[in-house]
């Protein structure tokens, strides 16, 4: 008989025990109590932990009308609601017996302070993961709750392919390190490695949140939209990152429409906003922290990007156009910028400072012909002038200057646009190239740029050109004043 070394034998026994404990619990009933129900399956999983699965076992959707909130999930576990036939959500959780998903007064804030969106709250989730980890939630429809899915002080959680709608409290999907005390403190290191992807979230006040110590959280390929048609639930942020210590938050390939702020990133650090489409919002992106905003299409908003005090946002290779519409207003309030309907149109990239009570007011920006404050961005936007030797028949030639910090490196990015924004300012519809320069001891640097013969890609014979400057601290300026150039040959071709 073969004799195993003690360490190897112990490993084999542990592995065998782990496998034996893994169980699949089938959800077969629409009832809210008893064997075969979702409540029963969650209770069984929590009582017998170990890589379990909870899955729908039905060929048609189960509509479960809960009579009380479900217990939070304990991992490791996969909660799979997909139908066995087809890939649409197979379990519909409806909290209407407890919560009116179309009335914010159903959802009180913590400590009885306020209600609905834009108040701190952990109340009323349809599904929750609390003080646990290694959990996946997929294939569910959730409606009529204060929070669709809550991730609280938990790690390694994946939330994917769910439909969340008609939520009237803290948000559709809330990821938070909330300490749970009266002061609303943040925790660190407890809420980390969270993936939120391929979800459809609509009419939820806040689409999603990452708050109070969330780190390494990724939102990708989600659709988030607000209809602005629910009078008893104010529309709010697509995704809000509030509270302290939110770090390494990524937004990749999401579609965001109709909110007060598409992304309200507050002081989050090391953010990545890449490849998203943001439209129909009051403020597409507001941020005061640090990170990279690149490759996004930001169009049809009242403001494209607003940078608050001390923000260090590297903004590059985005398509920013047709923003600055006065008829797009915020009813919910925004910590990023003013909500005064009489305030000026905001347009492309602007700078704001925050006032008391979480509200903000706009400062003058270079987009209005006044240099931005040096505390916000280290260089005034470049001033563009037409080069005397330019001929669009050979490609548009643009010359300009950057005034900023002495002996400092800057990246200058050049854009072309068909038209100005509704306020008559330049944006950046098509990024057409970039260059590097270093300022002299007086803080001045000049550049020349030769663009492609067809800068807008459609043969247009005229275009407005703008530029931005990004300093060594990764802070990007507002757009320069626009420069109109016309092709001497009458058309542009590749």
DRENVEXSE-209170 format. One line per 10 residues: number of its first residue (from 1); their letters; for each residue x, y, z of C-alpha. Coordinates in Angstrom, 2 decimals. Each point is the difference from the previous one (the first is absolute). Layout:
BEGIN
NUM = a = X/Y/Z ~ ...
//
This chain:
BEGIN
1 = xxxxxxxxxx = 0.00/0.00/0.00 ~ 1.31/3.44/-0.95 ~ 0.89/2.27/2.92 ~ -0.65/3.72/-0.57 ~ 2.08/2.66/1.76 ~ -2.00/1.68/2.75 ~ -0.20/3.42/-1.72 ~ -1.19/-1.50/-3.28 ~ -2.57/-2.18/1.74 ~ -1.34/3.00/1.92
11 = xxxxxxxxxx = -0.36/1.94/-3.26 ~ -1.91/-2.86/-1.64 ~ -2.34/-0.35/2.97 ~ -0.69/3.73/0.07 ~ -0.71/0.04/-3.74 ~ -2.36/-2.92/0.38 ~ -1.82/1.69/2.84 ~ -0.29/3.24/-1.99 ~ -1.49/-1.79/-3.03 ~ -2.44/-1.96/2.13
21 = xxxxxxxxxx = -1.35/3.18/1.56 ~ -0.79/1.68/-3.34 ~ -3.73/-0.29/-0.72 ~ -2.37/1.24/-2.68 ~ -3.29/1.32/1.35 ~ -2.82/0.11/-2.55 ~ -2.55/2.81/0.05 ~ -3.25/-1.45/-1.30 ~ -2.72/1.96/1.81 ~ -1.36/3.53/-0.26
31 = xxxxxxxxxx = -0.99/-0.10/3.65 ~ 2.00/1.88/2.61 ~ 0.39/-2.77/2.57 ~ 0.48/-3.74/0.08 ~ 2.22/-2.45/-1.93 ~ 0.77/0.95/-3.59 ~ -0.32/3.73/0.65 ~ 2.79/2.53/-0.39 ~ -0.19/0.89/3.69 ~ 0.44/-3.67/0.92
41 = xxxxxxxxxx = 2.95/-0.37/-2.40 ~ 1.81/3.05/1.42 ~ -0.55/-1.26/3.56 ~ 1.37/-3.43/-0.94 ~ 3.04/1.54/-1.67 ~ 0.75/2.24/2.97 ~ -0.32/-2.92/2.42 ~ 2.19/-2.33/-2.10 ~ 2.71/2.16/-1.60 ~ 2.32/-1.27/-2.71
51 = xxxxxxxxxx = -0.04/0.91/-3.72 ~ -3.74/-0.59/-0.25 ~ -2.30/0.87/-2.88 ~ -3.52/1.33/0.17 ~ -1.72/-0.18/-3.36 ~ -3.38/0.28/-1.61 ~ -1.35/-3.35/-1.11 ~ -2.92/0.99/-2.17 ~ -0.72/0.57/-3.67 ~ -1.96/3.20/0.67
61 = xxxxxxxxxx = 0.78/3.02/2.16 ~ -0.81/-0.27/3.68 ~ -1.64/3.13/1.41 ~ 0.81/0.09/3.71 ~ -1.85/2.61/2.03 ~ 1.94/0.16/3.25 ~ -1.87/0.58/3.24 ~ 3.13/1.09/1.86 ~ 3.56/0.82/-1.00 ~ 2.14/-3.00/-0.91
71 = xxxxxxxxxx = 3.04/-0.88/2.14 ~ 3.37/1.18/-1.29 ~ 2.05/-2.52/-1.94 ~ 3.09/-1.61/1.50 ~ 2.67/-1.15/-2.40 ~ 1.45/-1.81/-1.72 ~ -3.15/-0.46/-2.05 ~ -1.40/0.56/-3.48 ~ -3.56/1.28/-0.21 ~ -1.15/-0.79/-3.54
81 = xxxxxxxxxx = -3.48/1.09/-1.02 ~ 0.23/-0.68/-3.72 ~ -2.66/-2.18/-1.55 ~ 1.21/-3.34/-1.23 ~ -1.64/0.80/-3.34 ~ 1.30/3.32/-1.22 ~ 2.21/2.60/1.65 ~ -2.54/2.48/1.33 ~ -0.39/0.49/3.77 ~ -1.81/-2.99/1.38
91 = xxxxxxxxxx = -0.77/1.36/3.46 ~ -1.91/3.24/0.51 ~ 0.22/1.37/3.54 ~ -2.78/2.46/0.78 ~ -0.03/1.92/3.28 ~ -3.32/1.79/-0.56 ~ -1.50/-1.52/3.17 ~ 2.69/1.86/1.99 ~ 1.16/2.97/-2.06 ~ -1.45/2.27/-2.64
101 = xxxxxxxxxx = 2.74/0.14/-2.60 ~ -1.50/3.18/-1.46 ~ -0.17/2.03/3.22 ~ 3.16/1.11/1.76 ~ -1.83/0.39/3.32 ~ -0.05/-3.79/0.20 ~ 3.77/0.08/0.51 ~ 1.23/1.85/3.11 ~ 3.58/1.13/0.43 ~ 2.27/-1.19/2.79
111 = xxxxxxxxxx = -1.02/1.33/3.40 ~ -3.26/1.26/-1.43 ~ 1.79/2.78/-1.87 ~ -1.69/0.55/-3.34 ~ -1.20/-2.60/-2.45 ~ 0.44/-1.21/-3.55 ~ 3.10/0.57/-2.14 ~ 2.85/2.27/1.15 ~ -0.17/-1.00/3.65 ~ 2.15/-2.56/1.77
121 = xxxxxxxxxx = -1.95/-3.24/0.35 ~ 0.46/-3.77/0.08 ~ -3.71/-0.70/0.30 ~ -2.14/-2.21/-2.19 ~ 2.19/-2.02/-2.40 ~ -1.50/-2.64/-2.24 ~ 3.20/-2.07/0.22 ~ 2.97/0.66/2.27 ~ 3.53/-1.22/0.71 ~ 1.16/1.18/3.42
131 = xxxxxxxxxx = 3.31/-0.63/1.79 ~ 0.81/-2.84/-2.32 ~ 1.55/-0.69/-3.40 ~ 0.42/-2.24/-3.04 ~ -3.56/0.50/-1.18 ~ -1.51/0.21/-3.48 ~ -3.53/1.29/-0.69 ~ -1.25/-0.44/-3.55 ~ -3.26/-0.28/-1.91 ~ -2.41/1.78/2.35
141 = xxxxxxxxxx = -2.58/2.69/-0.52 ~ -0.53/2.21/3.06 ~ -2.74/2.60/0.38 ~ -1.69/1.96/2.77 ~ 2.81/0.17/2.53 ~ 2.01/2.81/1.56 ~ 3.22/-1.58/-1.30 ~ 0.07/-2.57/-2.76 ~ 3.23/-1.77/1.03 ~ 2.14/0.96/3.01
151 = xxxxxxxxxx = 3.66/-0.93/0.44 ~ 1.01/0.99/3.54 ~ 3.51/-0.46/1.38 ~ 0.53/-2.97/-2.30 ~ 2.67/-1.12/-2.46 ~ 0.27/-1.85/-3.31 ~ -3.59/0.48/-1.11 ~ -1.26/-0.17/-3.58 ~ -3.39/1.44/-0.96 ~ -0.88/-0.63/-3.63
161 = xxxxxxxxxx = -2.86/-0.31/-2.48 ~ -2.68/1.24/2.38 ~ -2.95/2.32/-0.67 ~ -0.56/2.57/2.78 ~ -2.80/2.56/-0.22 ~ -2.59/2.00/1.94 ~ 2.18/0.54/3.04 ~ -0.75/2.95/2.29 ~ 2.84/0.11/2.51 ~ 3.80/0.03/0.04
171 = xxxxxxxxxx = 0.48/-1.44/-3.48 ~ -0.23/-2.87/-2.42 ~ 3.30/-1.64/0.99 ~ 1.74/1.31/3.14 ~ 3.62/-0.97/0.73 ~ 1.13/1.42/3.32 ~ 2.44/-0.33/2.86 ~ -2.39/1.80/2.35 ~ 1.04/-0.72/3.59 ~ -3.65/-0.02/1.05
181 = xxxxxxxxxx = 0.42/2.51/2.81 ~ -1.93/3.20/0.57 ~ 2.86/2.09/-1.36 ~ 0.00/-1.76/-3.35 ~ 3.73/-0.79/0.12 ~ 1.83/-1.75/-2.79 ~ 1.88/-3.28/0.34 ~ 3.10/-0.94/-1.96 ~ 0.88/-3.29/-1.63 ~ -3.32/-1.70/0.70
191 = xxxxxxxxxx = -1.85/0.90/-3.20 ~ 2.32/-0.92/-2.83 ~ 0.23/-1.94/-3.25 ~ -3.56/0.63/-1.16 ~ -1.14/-0.50/-3.61 ~ -3.30/1.49/-1.18 ~ -0.53/-0.87/-3.67 ~ -2.65/-0.51/-2.68 ~ -2.86/1.20/2.20 ~ -3.03/1.97/-1.19
201 = xxxxxxxxxx = -0.86/2.65/2.59 ~ -2.76/2.55/-0.46 ~ -2.27/2.24/2.06 ~ 1.87/-0.50/3.25 ~ 0.81/3.56/1.19 ~ 3.73/-0.72/0.15 ~ 0.90/-2.70/-2.47 ~ 2.89/-1.24/2.13 ~ 2.30/1.14/2.79 ~ 3.54/-0.72/1.17
211 = xxxxxxxxxx = 0.40/1.57/3.41 ~ 1.89/0.19/3.30 ~ 3.16/-1.97/-0.69 ~ -0.82/-1.96/-3.16 ~ 3.16/-1.02/-1.86 ~ 0.81/-1.84/-3.21 ~ -3.59/0.22/-1.24 ~ -0.76/-0.35/-3.72 ~ -3.22/0.98/-1.77 ~ 0.08/-1.17/-3.58
221 = xxxxxxxxxx = -2.45/-0.51/-2.86 ~ -3.02/1.01/2.08 ~ -2.98/1.96/-1.29 ~ -1.11/2.66/2.48 ~ -2.89/2.29/-0.87 ~ -2.56/2.26/1.64 ~ -3.31/0.89/-1.62 ~ -0.47/3.12/2.22 ~ -3.70/-0.89/0.09 ~ -0.49/-1.04/3.64
231 = xxxxxxxxxx = -1.25/3.03/1.95 ~ 0.45/-1.66/3.39 ~ 3.60/-1.15/-0.56 ~ 2.46/2.68/-1.17 ~ 2.50/-1.13/-2.58 ~ 3.55/0.17/1.23 ~ 3.47/-1.32/-0.88 ~ 0.76/-2.79/-2.43 ~ 2.82/-1.08/2.30 ~ 1.02/1.92/3.13
241 = xxxxxxxxxx = 3.23/-0.56/1.92 ~ -0.48/1.76/3.35 ~ 1.69/-0.03/3.37 ~ 3.69/-0.55/0.69 ~ 2.63/-2.43/-1.34 ~ -1.58/-1.05/-3.29 ~ 2.93/-1.16/-2.12 ~ 0.60/-1.80/-3.30 ~ -3.49/0.38/-1.41 ~ -0.42/-0.83/-3.70
251 = xxxxxxxxxx = -2.83/0.75/-2.43 ~ 0.42/-1.76/-3.34 ~ -2.41/-0.20/-2.92 ~ -3.15/1.06/1.85 ~ -2.98/1.80/-1.53 ~ -1.29/2.75/2.34 ~ -3.04/2.14/-0.81 ~ -2.35/2.43/1.73 ~ 1.50/0.61/3.46 ~ 0.88/3.19/1.87
261 = xxxxxxxxxx = 3.64/-1.15/-0.07 ~ 1.00/-2.88/-2.25 ~ 3.03/-0.71/2.20 ~ 0.43/1.94/3.24 ~ 3.44/-1.06/1.15 ~ 0.59/2.52/2.79 ~ 3.44/-0.64/1.50 ~ 0.53/-3.53/-1.31 ~ 3.64/-0.69/-0.86 ~ 1.55/-1.99/-2.83
271 = xxxxxxxxxx = -3.19/-0.06/-2.04 ~ -0.18/-1.27/-3.57 ~ -2.86/1.18/-2.23 ~ 0.47/-1.61/-3.40 ~ -2.20/-0.74/-2.99 ~ -3.30/1.11/1.53 ~ -2.91/1.75/-1.69 ~ -1.59/2.75/2.12 ~ -2.95/2.05/-1.27 ~ -3.09/1.85/1.16
281 = xxxxxxxxxx = 1.38/0.80/3.45 ~ 0.31/3.32/1.77 ~ 3.68/-0.63/0.74 ~ 1.60/-2.92/-1.82 ~ 3.03/-0.33/2.31 ~ 0.86/1.90/3.18 ~ 3.16/-0.83/1.90 ~ 2.38/1.40/2.61 ~ 2.47/-2.87/0.26 ~ 2.55/-1.48/-2.36
291 = xxxxxxxxxx = 0.06/-2.29/-2.99 ~ -0.35/-0.41/-3.76 ~ -3.03/0.85/-2.16 ~ 0.55/-1.33/-3.51 ~ -1.81/-1.29/-3.07 ~ -3.49/1.04/1.07 ~ -2.81/1.47/-2.09 ~ -1.58/2.84/2.00 ~ -2.79/1.73/-1.89 ~ -3.36/1.67/0.59
301 = xxxxxxxxxx = 0.57/0.89/3.66 ~ -0.14/3.36/1.73 ~ 3.65/-0.39/0.92 ~ 2.55/-2.58/-1.14 ~ 2.68/-0.07/2.73 ~ 0.15/2.12/3.14 ~ 3.17/-0.02/2.10 ~ -0.27/1.13/3.62 ~ 2.65/1.46/2.29 ~ 3.27/-1.90/-0.12
311 = xxxxxxxxxx = -1.17/-2.45/-2.65 ~ 2.79/-1.66/-1.98 ~ -1.77/-1.50/-2.98 ~ 1.97/-1.02/-3.08 ~ -2.59/0.52/-2.76 ~ 1.00/-1.30/-3.41 ~ -1.32/-1.49/-3.25 ~ -3.67/0.60/0.82 ~ -2.71/1.12/-2.42 ~ -1.72/2.93/1.73
321 = xxxxxxxxxx = -2.63/1.87/-2.00 ~ -3.52/1.48/-0.02 ~ -0.02/0.68/3.75 ~ -1.18/3.17/1.73 ~ -3.78/-0.28/-0.36 ~ -2.00/2.29/2.30 ~ -3.07/-2.25/-0.08 ~ 1.82/-2.84/1.79 ~ -0.43/0.71/3.72 ~ 0.72/-1.78/3.24
331 = xxxxxxxxxx = -2.96/-0.55/2.30 ~ 1.75/-2.32/2.45 ~ 2.94/2.16/0.96 ~ 3.62/-0.65/-0.78 ~ 3.06/0.22/2.22 ~ 2.02/0.64/-3.12 ~ -1.46/3.25/-1.24 ~ -2.68/2.63/0.16 ~ -3.65/-0.99/-0.34 ~ -1.22/3.54/-0.60
341 = xxxxxxxxxx = -2.11/-0.09/-3.20 ~ 1.03/3.62/-0.71 ~ 3.73/-0.80/0.02 ~ 1.92/0.21/-3.29 ~ 0.25/-2.90/-2.41 ~ 3.05/-2.03/0.92 ~ 1.21/-1.72/-3.17 ~ 3.22/-2.00/-0.23 ~ 2.66/-0.06/2.76 ~ -0.52/2.44/2.87
351 = xxxxxxxxxx = 1.32/0.57/3.50 ~ -2.14/0.30/3.11 ~ 0.46/0.55/3.70 ~ -2.19/-1.44/2.70 ~ -2.09/2.02/2.37 ~ -1.63/-1.05/3.27 ~ -2.56/-2.75/0.26 ~ 1.56/-2.11/-2.73 ~ -1.18/2.35/-2.72 ~ 2.44/1.54/-2.42
361 = xxxxxxxxxx = 0.26/3.20/-1.95 ~ 1.75/0.62/-3.23 ~ 3.22/1.96/-0.17 ~ 1.15/1.87/-3.06 ~ 1.83/-2.29/-2.39 ~ 2.14/0.54/-3.02 ~ -2.92/-1.20/-2.08 ~ -1.51/3.39/0.87 ~ 3.17/1.90/-0.88 ~ 1.31/0.18/3.58
371 = xxxxxxxxxx = 3.00/-2.17/0.99 ~ -0.85/-2.80/2.40 ~ 1.38/0.20/3.54 ~ 3.53/-1.32/0.28 ~ -1.06/-2.08/3.01 ~ -2.28/-2.01/-2.26 ~ 2.13/-0.37/-3.11 ~ 3.62/0.88/-0.41 ~ -0.25/1.64/-3.42 ~ -2.45/2.33/-1.66
381 = xxxxxxxxxx = -1.40/-1.58/-3.16 ~ 2.01/0.71/-3.14 ~ -0.89/2.95/-2.16 ~ -0.31/-1.09/-3.62 ~ 0.97/2.22/-2.92 ~ 0.03/-0.73/-3.69 ~ 3.50/-0.64/-1.35 ~ 0.84/2.39/-2.84 ~ 1.19/-2.82/-2.24 ~ -3.02/-2.22/0.55
391 = xxxxxxxxxx = -1.81/-1.53/-2.92 ~ -2.70/-2.53/0.63 ~ 0.72/-1.52/-3.37 ~ 3.05/-1.38/1.76 ~ -1.83/-0.52/3.31 ~ -1.04/2.64/2.53 ~ 2.90/1.69/1.77 ~ -0.61/1.21/3.52 ~ 2.42/1.97/2.14 ~ -0.48/0.98/3.62
401 = xxxxxxxxxx = 1.48/0.70/3.37 ~ -0.26/-1.51/3.48 ~ 0.38/2.20/3.04 ~ 0.57/-1.95/3.20 ~ 2.67/-0.96/2.50 ~ 3.66/0.75/-0.84 ~ 2.17/-2.78/-1.42 ~ -2.90/-2.47/-0.02 ~ -0.97/-2.71/-2.48 ~ -3.47/0.17/-1.58
411 = xxxxxxxxxx = -1.88/-2.24/-2.39 ~ -2.12/2.01/-2.44 ~ -2.94/-1.75/-1.65 ~ -1.67/1.46/-3.10 ~ -3.68/-0.44/-0.95 ~ -2.24/0.80/-2.96 ~ -3.76/0.62/0.18 ~ -2.74/0.66/-2.53 ~ -1.67/2.75/2.06 ~ 0.25/1.89/3.26
421 = xxxxxxxxxx = -2.07/-0.98/3.01 ~ -3.35/1.77/0.61 ~ 1.79/2.66/2.08 ~ 2.42/0.73/-2.82 ~ 2.99/-1.75/1.58 ~ 2.31/-2.60/-1.46 ~ 0.00/-3.66/1.01 ~ 1.85/-3.02/-1.36 ~ -2.03/-2.12/-2.39 ~ 2.95/-1.77/-1.64
431 = xxxxxxxxxx = 3.45/-0.36/1.62 ~ 2.44/0.37/-2.90 ~ 3.40/-0.13/1.66 ~ 2.27/1.04/2.83 ~ 3.48/1.34/0.65 ~ 2.33/0.68/2.91 ~ 1.71/3.19/1.06 ~ 1.92/1.41/2.96 ~ -0.54/3.56/1.18 ~ 2.87/2.42/0.47
441 = xxxxxxxxxx = 1.04/1.69/3.21 ~ -2.88/2.48/-0.38 ~ -2.56/-2.80/-0.30 ~ -0.64/0.46/-3.72 ~ 0.24/-2.54/-2.81 ~ -0.99/0.05/-3.64 ~ -0.98/-2.72/-2.43 ~ -0.98/-0.65/-3.60 ~ -2.14/-2.88/-1.15 ~ -0.78/-1.34/-3.46
451 = xxxxxxxxxx = -3.30/-1.82/-0.05 ~ -1.43/-2.62/-2.36 ~ -1.40/1.24/-3.29 ~ -3.45/-1.29/0.98 ~ -0.18/0.80/3.72 ~ -3.71/-0.73/0.45 ~ 0.06/-3.11/-2.14 ~ -2.91/1.04/-2.23 ~ 1.58/2.40/-2.49 ~ -1.17/3.15/1.80
461 = xxxxxxxxxx = 1.63/3.13/-1.39 ~ -0.02/1.89/3.31 ~ 0.55/-0.89/3.64 ~ 0.44/1.55/3.41 ~ 3.27/-0.95/1.69 ~ 0.65/-0.05/3.74 ~ 2.69/-1.32/2.31 ~ 0.57/-1.10/3.58 ~ 3.19/-0.10/2.04 ~ 0.81/-2.67/2.58
471 = xxxxxxxxxx = 2.79/0.66/2.49 ~ 2.44/-2.20/1.83 ~ -2.51/-0.33/2.86 ~ -2.50/-1.60/-2.44 ~ -2.40/2.94/0.25 ~ -1.62/0.94/-3.32 ~ -1.12/3.49/-0.94 ~ -3.31/1.05/-1.46 ~ -0.33/0.30/-3.77 ~ 1.69/3.01/-1.56
481 = xxxxxxxxxx = -1.99/2.62/-1.84 ~ -0.94/-1.45/-3.41 ~ 1.78/0.80/-3.25 ~ -1.94/-0.23/-3.26 ~ 1.99/-1.20/-3.04 ~ -1.26/-0.51/-3.52 ~ 1.50/-2.27/-2.62 ~ 1.33/2.13/-2.85 ~ -0.83/-2.80/-2.41 ~ -3.69/-0.06/0.99
491 = xxxx = -0.13/-3.63/1.16 ~ 2.08/-2.46/1.96 ~ 0.78/-3.49/-1.21 ~ 2.24/-2.73/1.29
//
